[in-house]
Amino acid sequence: MGKATSSGTAPISPDFRVAIIGAGIAGINLAIGLQARNVPFTLYERAPEFREIGAGIGFSPNSERAMALLDPEILASFKRIANPNGEDYFQWNDGHVTDELIFKLFVGKDGFQGCRRSDVLEEWAKLVDPSSIQFNKQIDTLSDPASAGDPVEMRFTDGTSATASVVIGCDGIRSRVRQLLLPADAPAAHPHYTAKYCFRALVPMAAAVAAVGTYKAGTRFMFLGPRAHIITYPIGGNTVLNVLAVLSDDAPWPDTAKHTAPGSKSEVVRAFAGWHPTVTKIADLLPDEMDKWAIFDMAEHPVPTYVRGRVGLAGDAAHATGPHLGAGGGLGIEDAAVLAPLLEAVARGGGGGVERALGAYNEVRYQRTQDIVQWTRQACDYFHWTDPEVGSDFEKFGKAITPKFHAIWEYDINVSVEKALAQYKASV
């Protein structure tokens, strides 16, 4: 396992322990970052094991820098299973009429590589000490400490309880920790449907090449058009093509308590009927029966703060966003990269000042993450030609989308960590 640079030389307080709720991207990265700094933690996961869907995911340059800052082994593990880029560009095509290139954006040498979500979570799970993980643990309630020296008490749905010096909710878009931090009737306690849903599938590469050719199947493309788009890119060592089809939807989602509903290829084929043959061929590659996934986010009702007392939120629990800028997973890793050194500083300072450390985390992370939630909504409007200013004007599209991606990719995580540590230390 890699060893991150320590933020101090004082010993770690033996009484300090971090509870991480949720073993998704944010939670597992925070766990590895704390482990590299010798900060005691327990990772609580409601599933019986590490489990992820097999869909594809990409990590942008800012995400890679945050991985390296947490622990170089995180980045090395990702790179071992990341798919080589066919070309180091994002490429958007007119999927509706011509299949011609609308705009391309350089992502950096070997930048924004993709992989299966399940593959990268499996690799990262190997880095975590198994004795620090408890499965089948669904958080039920949290109790505020009676006094400054008392721990936070957690109760789980199986009737057990545990305590920790600080609790970080990394429990995803339907975060129970978020619900416990906010008033029960607060709109921000729950994510909201974005009027978009998607279909995700992994297509054998041989079938993809037969349908659209080696070039189109061998690198990342986004096919845009009225009220819909399709993203494709190879993963799994170029053995499969990841396909994401996103459709606009004016009807309410049938069950807001669930992300998925039964779907089929025929629904996708109907949505893209009359589009360019490249797109209709991709749609025809999908399996006959598959789930459709509602896209929820927190754009309309953001939480007012990511912290309360000694409890914090990170990743989708704090700022759930859609997939359209490829930024959600990376934001959770950035959160972890700020939290890990802050919590180490607390642990080396005797375990006091958790509230001030979380306040510093909230200060440096809130505006960036909230901006990206809003930009992601706007990006999908660009992709679906529904933005009132951009529409289907390809020149305006390039000018509108470029600064959003650059603001995400060029973020200096080291500056944020230094700022957060300085704020915390000034308050102690």
C-alpha positions in Angstrom: 0.0 0.0 0.0 1.2 3.5 -0.8 2.0 6.0 1.9 0.7 9.6 1.6 2.7 12.5 3.0 1.8 13.2 6.6 0.6 16.7 7.6 2.4 16.5 11.0 4.7 14.7 13.3 2.7 14.5 16.5 1.3 11.1 17.3 -2.2 10.1 16.3 -4.7 10.3 19.2 -5.6 6.7 20.2 -9.1 7.8 21.0 -9.9 9.4 17.6 -11.8 7.4 15.1 -13.6 8.3 11.9 -16.8 6.5 10.8 -17.3 6.5 7.0 -20.9 5.6 6.0 -20.9 4.1 2.5 -18.2 2.3 0.4 -18.8 3.9 -2.9 -16.2 6.0 -4.8 -16.0 8.8 -2.1 -16.1 6.5 0.9 -13.5 4.0 -0.3 -11.1 6.8 -1.4 -11.5 8.5 2.0 -10.8 5.2 3.7 -7.6 4.6 1.8 -6.5 8.2 2.4 -7.0 7.9 6.1 -5.3 4.5 6.2 -2.3 6.0 4.4 -2.1 8.6 7.2 -2.6 6.1 10.0 -5.9 7.6 11.1 -8.2 5.0 12.6 -11.5 4.6 10.8 -14.3 2.1 10.2 -16.0 1.9 6.9 -19.7 0.9 7.2 -21.4 -0.5 4.0 -25.0 -1.5 3.8 -24.4 -4.2 1.2 -23.1 -7.6 2.1 -19.9 -7.0 0.0 -18.3 -4.5 -2.2 -20.7 -4.3 -5.1 -21.0 -2.1 -8.2 -22.7 -2.2 -11.5 -20.6 -3.0 -14.6 -21.3 0.2 -16.4 -18.4 2.4 -17.6 -17.0 5.5 -15.8 -14.3 7.9 -16.7 -12.0 10.0 -14.4 -10.8 13.4 -15.4 -7.4 14.9 -14.8 -8.5 16.6 -11.6 -9.7 13.3 -10.3 -6.3 11.7 -10.9 -4.5 14.4 -9.0 -6.9 13.9 -6.1 -6.2 10.2 -6.2 -2.5 10.7 -6.1 -2.8 13.2 -3.2 -4.8 10.7 -1.1 -2.5 7.8 -1.8 -0.4 7.1 -5.0 -1.7 3.5 -4.9 -5.2 4.8 -5.7 -4.1 6.3 -8.9 -1.8 3.3 -9.8 -4.8 0.9 -9.2 -7.0 2.9 -11.5 -4.3 3.2 -14.2 -3.8 -0.6 -14.2 -7.4 -1.2 -15.3 -8.1 2.1 -17.3 -8.7 1.7 -21.0 -6.2 3.4 -23.3 -7.7 6.4 -25.1 -8.2 5.9 -28.8 -7.7 9.7 -29.1 -7.1 12.2 -26.2 -10.2 14.2 -27.1 -13.9 14.6 -26.3 -15.6 14.5 -29.6 -19.2 15.6 -30.2 -21.0 14.7 -33.5 -24.3 15.8 -35.0 -26.0 12.5 -34.3 -29.3 13.7 -35.8 -28.6 14.5 -39.4 -25.0 14.4 -40.7 -22.8 12.4 -38.2 -20.3 15.2 -38.8 -18.0 16.5 -36.0 -19.5 19.4 -34.2 -16.6 20.1 -31.8 -13.6 18.4 -30.2 -11.8 19.2 -26.9 -8.4 18.0 -25.9 -8.4 16.2 -22.5 -4.7 16.0 -22.1 -2.3 13.1 -22.8 -3.9 9.9 -21.6 -6.6 12.1 -19.9 -10.1 11.1 -18.9 -9.6 7.3 -19.4 -12.5 5.0 -18.8 -13.1 1.7 -17.1 -15.8 -0.5 -15.6 -17.1 0.9 -12.3 -17.0 -2.6 -10.9 -13.4 -3.1 -11.9 -12.1 0.1 -10.3 -14.0 -0.4 -7.1 -12.7 -4.0 -6.9 -9.1 -2.7 -7.3 -9.5 0.0 -4.7 -11.2 -2.4 -2.2 -7.9 -4.5 -2.3 -6.1 -1.5 -0.7 -8.4 -1.3 2.4 -7.6 -3.3 5.5 -10.5 -5.8 5.8 -10.6 -5.4 9.5 -11.6 -1.7 9.0 -14.8 -2.7 7.1 -18.2 -3.7 8.3 -20.8 -4.9 5.8 -24.5 -5.2 6.2 -24.6 -1.9 8.2 -27.4 0.4 7.2 -27.3 3.7 9.3 -30.6 4.4 11.0 -30.0 7.2 13.5 -27.3 9.5 14.7 -27.3 11.1 18.2 -25.7 14.5 18.8 -23.0 14.3 21.5 -24.2 15.5 24.9 -21.0 17.3 25.6 -17.9 18.4 23.7 -15.9 15.3 24.7 -18.5 12.7 23.9 -18.5 10.7 20.6 -21.3 10.6 18.0 -23.4 7.5 18.5 -24.7 5.7 15.4 -27.5 3.2 15.4 -28.0 0.7 12.6 -31.1 -0.9 11.2 -29.9 -4.3 12.5 -30.2 -3.0 16.1 -26.5 -2.6 16.7 -24.7 0.7 17.6 -21.3 2.2 17.5 -19.5 5.5 18.3 -17.0 7.6 16.5 -15.3 11.0 16.9 -16.6 12.1 13.5 -19.0 10.7 11.0 -18.7 11.3 7.2 -21.7 10.3 5.2 -20.6 8.9 1.8 -23.8 7.0 1.4 -24.8 8.2 -2.1 -27.5 10.1 -3.8 -30.2 8.8 -1.4 -28.1 9.4 1.7 -29.6 8.5 5.0 -26.9 10.7 6.7 -28.1 13.7 4.7 -31.7 13.0 5.8 -30.6 12.9 9.4 -28.7 16.2 9.1 -31.7 18.1 7.7 -35.3 18.7 8.9 -37.4 15.8 8.0 -39.5 17.8 5.6 -36.6 19.7 3.9 -36.7 19.4 0.1 -32.9 19.0 0.1 -33.1 15.8 2.2 -33.9 14.0 -1.1 -32.7 14.2 -4.7 -35.1 15.3 -7.4 -35.8 14.0 -10.9 -34.1 15.9 -13.7 -36.6 15.1 -16.4 -33.9 12.9 -18.0 -33.4 9.1 -17.9 -30.8 6.9 -19.5 -30.1 3.4 -20.7 -26.6 1.8 -20.0 -25.1 -1.2 -21.7 -21.8 -2.9 -22.4 -21.7 -4.1 -26.0 -19.2 -6.7 -27.3 -16.5 -4.9 -29.3 -16.8 -7.2 -32.3 -20.5 -6.3 -32.6 -19.8 -2.6 -32.2 -17.0 -2.6 -34.9 -19.3 -4.5 -37.3 -22.0 -1.9 -36.8 -20.1 1.4 -36.8 -16.5 0.6 -37.8 -13.2 0.4 -35.9 -12.6 4.1 -35.6 -16.1 5.0 -34.2 -15.9 2.1 -31.8 -12.3 2.7 -30.8 -12.5 6.1 -29.2 -14.9 8.4 -27.3 -17.8 10.0 -29.1 -21.0 11.9 -28.1 -23.8 12.0 -30.6 -26.1 15.0 -30.1 -29.6 15.8 -31.2 -33.0 17.1 -30.2 -33.9 16.0 -26.7 -31.5 13.1 -26.6 -27.8 12.0 -26.9 -25.7 8.9 -26.9 -22.1 8.6 -25.5 -19.9 5.7 -26.5 -16.3 4.7 -25.4 -14.3 1.5 -25.2 -13.4 -0.1 -21.9 -12.2 -3.5 -20.7 -9.0 -3.4 -22.7 -11.1 -2.6 -25.8 -13.2 -5.7 -25.5 -16.5 -3.9 -24.9 -18.1 -0.6 -25.9 -19.8 1.3 -23.1 -23.0 2.9 -24.4 -25.0 5.5 -22.5 -28.2 6.8 -24.1 -29.9 9.8 -22.4 -33.4 10.9 -23.2 -35.4 13.9 -22.1 -38.7 13.2 -20.4 -41.4 15.6 -19.5 -43.5 13.0 -17.6 -42.9 12.4 -13.8 -40.8 9.5 -12.9 -43.2 6.7 -11.9 -41.6 5.9 -8.5 -39.2 8.6 -7.1 -38.1 6.1 -4.4 -36.4 4.0 -7.1 -33.7 4.8 -9.6 -34.7 2.2 -12.1 -37.7 1.0 -14.0 -38.1 -1.8 -16.6 -37.1 -0.8 -20.0 -36.3 -2.2 -23.4 -34.2 -1.6 -26.6 -37.4 -0.8 -28.4 -37.8 2.4 -26.3 -34.3 3.6 -27.3 -34.9 2.6 -31.0 -38.1 4.7 -31.0 -36.4 7.7 -29.4 -33.7 7.7 -32.1 -35.9 6.9 -35.0 -35.0 9.1 -38.0 -31.5 10.0 -36.6 -28.4 9.4 -38.6 -27.7 5.7 -39.3 -24.6 5.7 -37.0 -26.9 6.4 -34.0 -29.6 4.0 -35.0 -27.0 1.2 -35.5 -25.7 1.9 -32.0 -29.2 1.8 -30.5 -29.8 -1.5 -32.3 -26.8 -3.0 -30.4 -28.5 -2.7 -27.1 -29.9 -5.8 -25.4 -33.7 -6.4 -25.9 -34.5 -6.0 -22.2 -32.7 -3.7 -19.7 -33.4 -1.3 -17.0 -33.8 2.4 -17.6 -32.2 4.7 -15.0 -33.7 7.9 -13.8 -31.2 10.8 -13.5 -31.7 12.5 -10.1 -29.6 15.4 -8.8 -29.6 18.1 -6.2 -29.6 21.2 -8.5 -33.1 22.4 -7.5 -32.8 21.9 -3.7 -29.1 22.0 -2.6 -28.2 21.3 1.0 -27.3 24.6 2.7 -24.1 23.1 4.2 -22.2 19.8 4.1 -21.6 19.7 7.9 -23.4 19.8 11.2 -21.4 19.5 14.3 -19.2 16.4 14.0 -21.1 15.0 11.0 -20.2 15.7 7.4 -21.3 14.8 3.9 -19.2 13.9 0.9 -19.7 12.8 -2.7 -23.2 12.3 -4.0 -24.5 12.5 -0.4 -23.5 16.2 -0.5 -23.9 17.2 -4.1 -25.4 14.6 -6.3 -25.2 15.5 -10.0 -25.9 13.9 -13.3 -23.3 12.2 -15.5 -23.2 14.7 -18.3 -19.9 16.4 -17.5 -18.3 13.2 -16.1 -17.6 15.0 -12.9 -19.6 13.3 -10.1 -17.2 10.6 -9.1 -14.2 12.9 -9.3 -15.9 15.4 -7.0 -16.2 12.7 -4.3 -12.5 11.9 -4.7 -11.7 15.6 -4.3 -13.8 15.8 -1.1 -11.9 12.8 0.3 -8.6 14.5 -0.6 -9.5 17.5 1.4 -11.0 15.6 4.3 -8.2 13.1 4.8 -5.4 15.6 5.8 -7.9 17.7 7.8 -8.9 14.7 9.9 -5.3 13.7 10.2 -4.5 17.1 11.6 -7.4 16.7 14.1 -6.1 13.3 15.1 -2.6 14.6 15.6 -3.9 17.5 17.6 -5.4 15.3 20.3 -8.8 14.7 18.6 -10.4 18.1 19.4 -11.6 20.7 16.9 -13.5 18.3 14.6 -16.2 21.0 14.1 -13.6 23.5 12.9 -12.0 21.0 10.6 -15.4 20.2 9.0 -16.1 23.9 8.7 -12.9 24.4 6.8 -13.8 21.5 4.5 -17.2 23.0 3.9 -15.7 26.4 3.1 -13.3 25.1 0.4 -15.7 22.5 -1.2 -19.2 24.0 -1.2 -19.1 26.5 -4.0 -17.1 24.4 -6.5 -19.3 21.4 -6.1 -22.5 23.4 -6.3 -21.4 25.2 -9.4 -20.7 21.8 -11.1 -24.1 20.5 -10.2 -25.6 23.5 -12.0 -23.2 23.3 -15.0 -24.1 19.6 -15.4 -27.8 20.5 -15.8 -26.8 23.1 -18.4 -24.5 20.7 -20.3 -27.3 18.3 -20.9 -29.4 21.1 -22.3 -26.5 21.8 -24.7 -26.4 18.2 -25.7 -30.1 18.0 -26.3 -30.2 21.3 -28.2 -32.7 22.8 -25.7 -30.6 25.6 -24.2 -32.3 28.9 -25.3 -29.0 30.6 -26.0 -27.1 27.8 -27.6 -29.8 25.7 -29.3 -28.2 23.7 -32.1 -25.6 26.3 -33.0 -22.4 24.3 -33.1 -20.1 27.3 -32.8 -22.0 28.5 -29.7 -21.8 25.0 -28.3 -18.0 24.9 -28.3 -17.8 28.3 -26.7 -20.3 27.3 -24.0 -19.0 23.8 -23.1 -15.2 24.5 -23.1 -14.9 26.8 -20.0 -17.0 24.4 -17.9 -14.8 21.4 -18.7 -11.6 23.5 -18.2 -12.9 24.7 -14.8 -13.4 21.1 -13.7 -10.2 19.7 -15.1 -7.8 22.5 -14.1 -8.8 22.6 -10.4 -5.7 22.6 -8.1 -6.6 20.2 -5.3 -3.3 21.1 -3.5 -4.4 24.7 -3.1 -7.7 23.7 -1.6 -6.0 21.3 0.9 -3.6 24.0 1.9 -6.4 26.6 2.3 -8.5 24.2 4.4 -5.6 23.2 6.7 -4.6 26.9 7.1 -8.2 27.8 8.1 -8.4 24.9 10.5 -5.1 25.6 12.2 -5.9 29.3 12.5 -9.0 28.4 14.4 -7.4 26.1 16.9 
